[in-house]
Amino acid sequence: MVFILLLKEGIWLYGVAFEKDYVVSYYDVDYKKRVFPNRIIDYFQDIALCQSNQLETGIDSLNDANLTWILYQWDIDIYKYPMLNQKLKLRTEPNAFKKFNAFRTFEIYSESGEKVANGYSKWLVFDYKKGHLVKVPSWIFQRYGIHGNEEPLNIEEPNEPEREDFKKNFTVRYSDIDTNNHANNSKYIEWAIETIPLEIIDHHILKKLKVTYKNQIKYDEEFTVITEITHNEEKVLCRHKIINNEKISCILETMWV
């Protein structure tokens, strides 16, 4: 873990960098031995938690202050699918804290050093006793090496579908819920992809994923995923909307090439 100040892809990254090695397991991959897209988000969430625990800003430390992290957005580029048994190095670092928003970057590298995926994310701090969002506390700034004058990431919002090409109904299972007692963030990606015809998944590769979380979904609740699919030459753009109790829970875009 090191303090860094680097220019990557035109954006200055600040703070404390953290790295961790992973191996793609059998339960991480699909029938083509490619890692499931939602497992990439699981990797990202895991390394973020590992760093937070090391800096004493993890689940237990935040609980002691009646706080919890809420994930708001993802913007992920996949350059090459990690494959079964492949060794990976993940890297994450905080980018900036601005009022209620915390920004974090993620990178995945192969054993040879090739960059296979990149992720930008936005997080919020929620006070569960007061029942509302709060500004990122100063003690979190200090532990992550953030000063407050950093330029935050520019994360694009996904667009909602304008028509209903495919629709599926789901129910949140016990295995879907996380430590906050609602559906895990990676599950929304899994549900969205379930609505895409297999022939698209079979003949294309997911290259771009954008997600915005709106409202949580809890155990045993029923919800609907609505998907719009647009073919543009060799690319396929899928726009997804997850609806629970007549409210939008999540908006996603997946780009397949």
C-alpha positions, 0 to 999 in steps of 0.5 A: 500500500503506497501513497501515489499521485499519477496521471492515468488516462488523462485523470489525476489519481490521488490517495492510497493505492491498494493491490491484491492477487486473485485467481479466477475460480470455477464458480466465477466463470460461464460455459465458455470459461469466461468470468461472469461480468457480475463477478468482476464487480464482486472482485471490485467490492472485495478489494475495496472492503479489504483496503477499507478494513486495513484503514479501519474504514470498513463495515465494523468501523463504520458501524461503530459510527452508525454509518455505512457505505452505499454504492451509487454508480459504476462505469466499467470497461472490459478490454479482455475477459479474465478466464478460468484459472487465470491469475489476476492483480487488482488495484484500487485507490480512492480518487476524491471525496466531495461532500456526500460523494466518494470516488474510487478507481479499480484496475485488473491486470493479467499475470503478464501486466496486461490491463484487462478491465478498468472501473470507476465508481461513486459511493455515498455515506449513509447514517442509518440512525439519522436515516439520511446521507451525510458528508464524508467525515474528516477522519475518513479523508485522513485515513485514505490520504485524501485532502479535499481539493482533488478533481472527482471522476466524471461518471456518465449516467446510463440511459433508461430503456424507451421500449420493452423488448424483453422482460423478466420477473424475479424474487430476491433470494437469501443468497442474494442479500448482503450485510446491509440486508438488501440485494448485493450490488453485483446481483443487479448486473446478473439479473439484467444480463438474464434478460438478454438472449443467449445468442447475443451473449454467445456471439458477443463480448461485454465491453462496457457496463454503466450502472446507477442504483436508485432504490434498494431491494430487500429479501423476498421482494419481487421485481421486474427487469425491462430491457431494450436491445438495439443492434448497431452494425457489430455492436449491441446496446442493451438498456435495462431498468429494474422496477420494484414496487413501482419504483426504479431500483436500478438503471443499467447499460451494457454494450456488447461487441 
